[in-house]
């Protein structure tokens, strides 16, 4: 009876083959259906930590390379939606216009162009909406809502009806590029200006529109020189950077830090944040910075909600361990303020487990037997009666960052990174240091100063290292990475 039993390696290969076939079939089906199914594929592809790698690889094509339209169709839309009403010809505005798109996604296609002297003679990206896509996408999501409603009481990992309802509401503005241009400008201001009106350096690069060249279905904006994250591995290989090498690991930390700070500022300080981040619109720029594009889908939460999120963050950050009863009680009480109702039969620590799932990727053991993976029968997500609408896109943002951290093999705690921002938000009438740490007026805390000095020293060390000759650079980068890993391990040991 045991003669035909597969070895562990044979079983793994068999599953890989099945996943590859399934991923190929799913990709072909989505390609034929288009519309909202492409948007759904983008969301799924952004979570390689929760799905088989074969599916993540296959679905990644939909993030920026989805069935591109002929350039003639694109130019026709530009003439109809932007130029005709202005009485201008194509050559009056564009000196150059690349026929091959930079990217092609579910709603729009983007081309590189150069404006004429009349419009500043500069390089730009031109985003053009697919013809008739609004009706197609909204029809798709309406159908999915009806299906999800039928199965709402079934034992599914997530309340998909609530998810589709929130996405439907957010998608309404995604077809209006004039609204997107306004969102781009608002996000730029949030990231470059603090709550006191002082200028600060943005952790990421976001494009700004060319105000004179924006219509409902055409958006001309800054051109970002780089590649989307979904193609970053190919770029690294071309430069001889090993996926598991020191430079790749340091890049992963920079990526995570940039996104974490940007989302921390926008979510906690203003409540206004990018709600459609995925590897197709996160960019690795040629100068090493991180870019974020596509502001068609944004979310605004009110002051009470973001302050509740801040309280959850602090409760997580200040816990002594992952299983301390008092800490779990405090975390749970804070999380209840996010309008999360648990099922009657859910284990008692459900609220605390949900908070950990949302904001802390460093947790190894969840309370009450909960499992981090939302597809697991013991996922904290399944403890909720319904998925609160405000939480849908917030969770999508935080879980994306957690997923990227896991993909790169980096232990990453959003609660730990966001704690200084949360303190600043909750403590009014306080002074803010250059690193975002809150200090009471007139009070000097040595341990805070020490933390800031260490962070400043590490940043200066990285800057110096990047200018060293290759042999010395490799050794120096290894030293920097070992120091960061040792520090992270020490902090985890103290908490554990």
N, C-alpha and C positions, 0 to 999 in steps of 0.2 A: 504493500500500500504506500510505502514511502519512496519507491523507486523513482517515481515521476515528480517528486517534490523538488521545487526550484531552490537553488541556493539564493542567498540574500542578494548577490550581485546579479544573478539571472532575473530575479524578481524585479529588481530596480530597472534593469534594461527593458523588461517587458512592459512595465508601467510607463517608462519614458516613450516607448514606441506607441502605446495607446494614447498618451497625452499629445504626442506629435500629430497623430491622425485626427484626434478630436479638435486640436487647435486649428489645423488646416481646414477642417469642415466648418468650424465656427467662423473663421476668417472669411471664407468664401460666402457664407450665408450673410454676414454683415455687409460685405462688399455689394451683394446683390440688393439688399434692403435699404442701405444708406440711411439718411435722416438721423433720427435720434439714436438709432442703434450704433452709429459711429461714435456719438458722444458717450454712450454707455461703455463702448469698448475703450475709449480714452481713460475713463475712470478706472476700469478694471485693470488696464495695463499699467496704471500708476501704482499698483499694489503687488509687486513681484514677491513680496514677503508672504502673501496670503494665497497665492495661486501657483500651480506648477510652472516652472520656468519656461516650458514649451509654449504655454498660453501667453505668458508675459511677453516673450519674444515675438510671437506671431501677431498679437494685438497691437504691439508698439507701432506698427506701420500706420495705424489710424491717427496717431498723435500729430503727424505733420506731412504725411505722404498719401493722402486719401483721394484716389480717383481725380486727378487734376483736370480742370476744364481747359479747352483750347484757348490760347491767348486772344484769339479773335473775339470770343465770347466775353472775356474779361474786359477787353477794350470797349466793347459795345456797352457794357454796364457802366463803365467810367464815363463814356460820352453821354449816355442817357441820364445818369443820376447826378453827375457833377458838372460836366462841361456845357451841355445844351442850355441849361438855365442861366449860364454865365455868358453865353454867346461866344465861347472859345473853342478852338480846335485842339486836337490832341497835342500837336507840336507846339502850341502856345504855352503849354504847361510842362510837358516832359521832353527833355533833351535826349534822354535815354530811357528805355523801358525793356527790361530783360524778359524774353519770351518764356524761359523756364521759371516756374514759381519757386520761391524760397520755401514755401510750405503750403499744403493744401489740407484743410481740415473739414469738419462737418458743416460749418456755416459759411466759411470764407476761404479765400485763396489770397496769398500775399506774394507780391513781386517787388524786386529791387528796381529802383528808378533813380534818375538824376533830374532835378528840376531845372527849368530854364533860368536865365539870369533874372527875369522878371520876378521869379519866386525864390530867389536866394541862391540859385545854382549850387545846390547841395544834394548829397546822396540821401535818399529816403526809402522807406518801405511803404507800399501801397496795398492796403487791405480792401478787398472787393468781395461783396456778399454774393453768394451763389443765387442765381435766379430762382424764384419761387420756393426757396428753402424754408421760409417761415411757415407757410401752410403745411409743408411736408413734415417738419419737425414737430409742430404743435399737434398735428394729427397723430403722429406716432406716440407721443407721450400721453395723449388722451386715451389711446387704445391700451397702453401699458397700465395706466391708472385703473381702467376697468378690470383688467385681468388681475392686478394686484389686489383690488378691492374684494374680489371673489375669494382669494386665498389669504385674506388678512388674518383670519383666525387660525390658519394652519401653522404648523410648527416650523416656520422659516427663520433663518438666521437674523433677518432684519425686517422691520416693518416697511416693505417696499412701497406701500400706498403713501405713507407719509413722506418718504424720500422723493417719489415722483411728483407729489403735490408741491413740495418745496422747489424742486427743480423746474417745474412748470411755471411757477411764479417768477423765478429768477430769469428764466429764458425769455420772458416777454421783453425785457430790456436789451437782450443780447442782439436783437435784430436792428437796433437803433444805434448807429455808429456815432451820432451826435452826442447821445448819452454816454457812450463809451469814452469819447474824447474828454468829456467833463470829468468822468471817473479817473481817467489817466492823470489829469491835472490835479485833482484832489489828492490822489495817492502820492503824487510827487511832493505836494506840499506837506503831507503827513510825515513823509520819510525824511524831508530836509529841514523841517521846522519843528522844534519841540513845543510843549504845551505853554511855555512862557514866551513863545515867539522868537526864540533865539535860533540861529542857523546851526545845523548839524550835518555831518556827513552821512549820506544814505548808505545803508549796508548793501544795497543792491542798485542796479541801474534799471530805470524804467523809461520807456520812450515817451516823448511828448508829441502832441499832434501839431500839424501845421494848420493853425486856425482858419486860414483862408481856403483850405482845401479839405473841407470836411462836409459830408452830406449824410443822409440817413443810411446809405448803403455803400459809401466809399469813404475811406479814412486814410489820409496821408500823414505819416509820422516819422520820427527819427529812425534811422537805420542802425541796428545794433550789429556790429561786426563780431560774429561768433557762430557757434553751432548749438542746436537744442541739446538738452541733456540726454535725450534718447540716442543721439549720435556721438556723444562725448567719448565713449569707449573706443570707437573707431579712430577718433582724433588722437587719443592717447597712444594707440597702437602705432599710428603713423609717425608719432614723435619718439617711438621707442620706449614709452612709459609702460612698465609692467602693471597689470591690473591689481596685483597684490604687493606692489612695490611701495617704497616710502613716499614718493611723490604723489602717487594715487591716493594713499591714505591721508596725507596732509590736505590734498584737494578735497577729499570727502568731508573733512572737518571744516574746511573753509566754506564749502557749500552749505553744510548744515548750520553753521554759525550765521551765515548771511541770511538764509531763509528764516531761521528762528528769530533773529533780531527784527527783521522786517515784519513778520507776522505778529510778533510780540508787541511792537509799537502800534501797528495798525489795529489789532484786535483789542488790546487793553487800553490804549490811550484814546482812541477815537471811536472804536466799535465798527469802523468801516474797513473792510478787508477784501482782498482778491479771493474769489470763491471758486476758481476753476483752475487751480495750479495742477499741472501734470508735466511729465518729462518733455512734452512737445512745446510748452511755452516757458519753461525754465531754461535759460541760456547760459552757456559757458562762453564768455567773451574772450577775444584774442588777447586782451591785456590781463587776463586772469580773474577779472571781476565776474560777478554773477548777475545775470539780467532776468527780468520777468516781464512778459508781454501778455497781451490779450486781456483787456479789462472789461470785456463785454458782460461778464458775470461777476458781480460784486455783491456784498452783503452788508447791511447796516443793522447793528443791534443797539439797543438803547443803553443809557448810562447804568441803570440798575443791573442789567444783564452782564455787562462787561465787568462791573465791580464784583458781581457774584463769581464770575470766572476768576477774578483776581484773588478772591478769598479761597477758592478751591486750590489755586496754585500755591498760595502760602501754606495752607494746611498740608499739602503734599510735601512741600519743601522743608517744612519744620518738623516732620515726623521723625521719631527716633528710630523706627524700624518699620518693616512692611507688615508686621503682625502685632504691633502694640495696640491693645484694645482702645486706650484713650485716643490715640492718634487716628485710628480707623473710625471711631465715633465722630471725631471732629471733621474728618474728611467727608464722611457720609452726610453729616448735617449741612455742610457747605454745599455739597453737590445737589442736595434736594432743592436748593434755590434755583437750579437750572430747569425747573419744571419737569423733572424726571420722576415718573411714578413706576414703582416696581410691581411685578405680578404678585399675586397673593402667595404663591408657593416659592417665590424667589428667596434664596439664602439671605440672611440678615445683613451681610456686609455688601450687598449689591451696589449701593451708591458709592461706596469707597472703591470697589473694584472697577466701576465705570469710570471714575475719576482717574485711576491709574491707567486704564486702557486709553483714555483720551490724552493724558498729559505726561506720562512717564514711561519711556521705553527701557529704563534701567531696571524695572521690577522683574524679578526672576520667579517669585512665587506669589500668586494672587490669593487674597483671603477667601475662605469658604469653598475652596476647590475650584474657583473660577479659572478660566483659561484665557490667555491673551488673544488668541486667534479668534476673530469674530465669526469664522465659519465653524468653529467648534460647538458641539452641543452645550458646552459649559461656558460659552462666551458671556461676558457681562452684558453685551448688547441684547441677548435673549432674555435678560431679567426685566427689561423694560416693557411696560404695557404697550406704549406707543413711542415712536421716535419723535421727540419735540421738534417742531419745524425750525426753530432758531438753532438747534443743535446740529442739524443735517450738514450744513456747509461748514460750520465751525469744526465739526468732527472730520470732515473730509480734508480740511487743511492740516489739522494736527496729526491725523493718522498718516497723511502723505509724508510728512517730515519723519515720523517714526519709521515708516516703511523704508524710506531712503537710508536712514541710519542702519537699519537691520541689513539692508542690501549691501552696504559698504562695510558691515561688520564693526560698527561703532556703537558703543553704549551711549545713549543720548537721552537725557531727561529734560523735557520741555519745562517742567515745573521748576527745576533747578535754574535753568537759563532765564526763565521769565520772572523769577521771584523778585529781583531788583525792580523790574518794571511794575510788578503788582504792588510792591510796597509804595512806590512813588505815586501810583494811582490812588491808593487807599489812604495815604497820609497827606492831607492837605496842609498847606502852610509850612512846607518843609523845603530844605535846600536839596538840590540834586547835583551830585558829583558828575564829573565828565564821563564816568563809566555807567551812569544810570543808577547808582546805589543811593538809597535814601538815608539821609542823616538829619537828625533833629538840629534846629538852628542853634548854633553856638556849641554843638557837641562834636567832639573828635573821638572817633572809635579806631584805635590802633589796628584791630584786626581787619577793618574795612580798608584802611590805608595800605596794609600789607597785601591784601588781595589785589588792589588796584595796581600796586607797584609790580607785582608778579605778572599781571596781565599785560601791563605796558612793556615789561622786559621781554616777555615771550614774543610780543608783536615786533619789537625792535630786532630781536634775534632772527626772526623769520625774514625781515627785510634785508638784513645784512647777508644772510645765507644765500638768498636768491642771486646775489651778485658775485658769489665765489666761483672759481674755476670748477668744472665738472667733477673731478675726483674729490676735491675738498667739499663740494656742495653735497655730494651723496652722503658722506660721513656726517656732515653737519645736520642734514635733514633727518638722518637716522637718530641722532642725539636728541633733536627737538621732539620727534615722534615718541621716543622712549620716555622722555620726560613727561609728555602729556598723558601717555598711557599709565605711567606710574602714579601720577597725580589722580587720575580717574579711579584707579584701583584703590588708592588710599581713601578717597572719599566714599567709595562704595563699601569698603571694609568698616569705616566708621559708622555708616548708616546701618549696615547689617549686624 
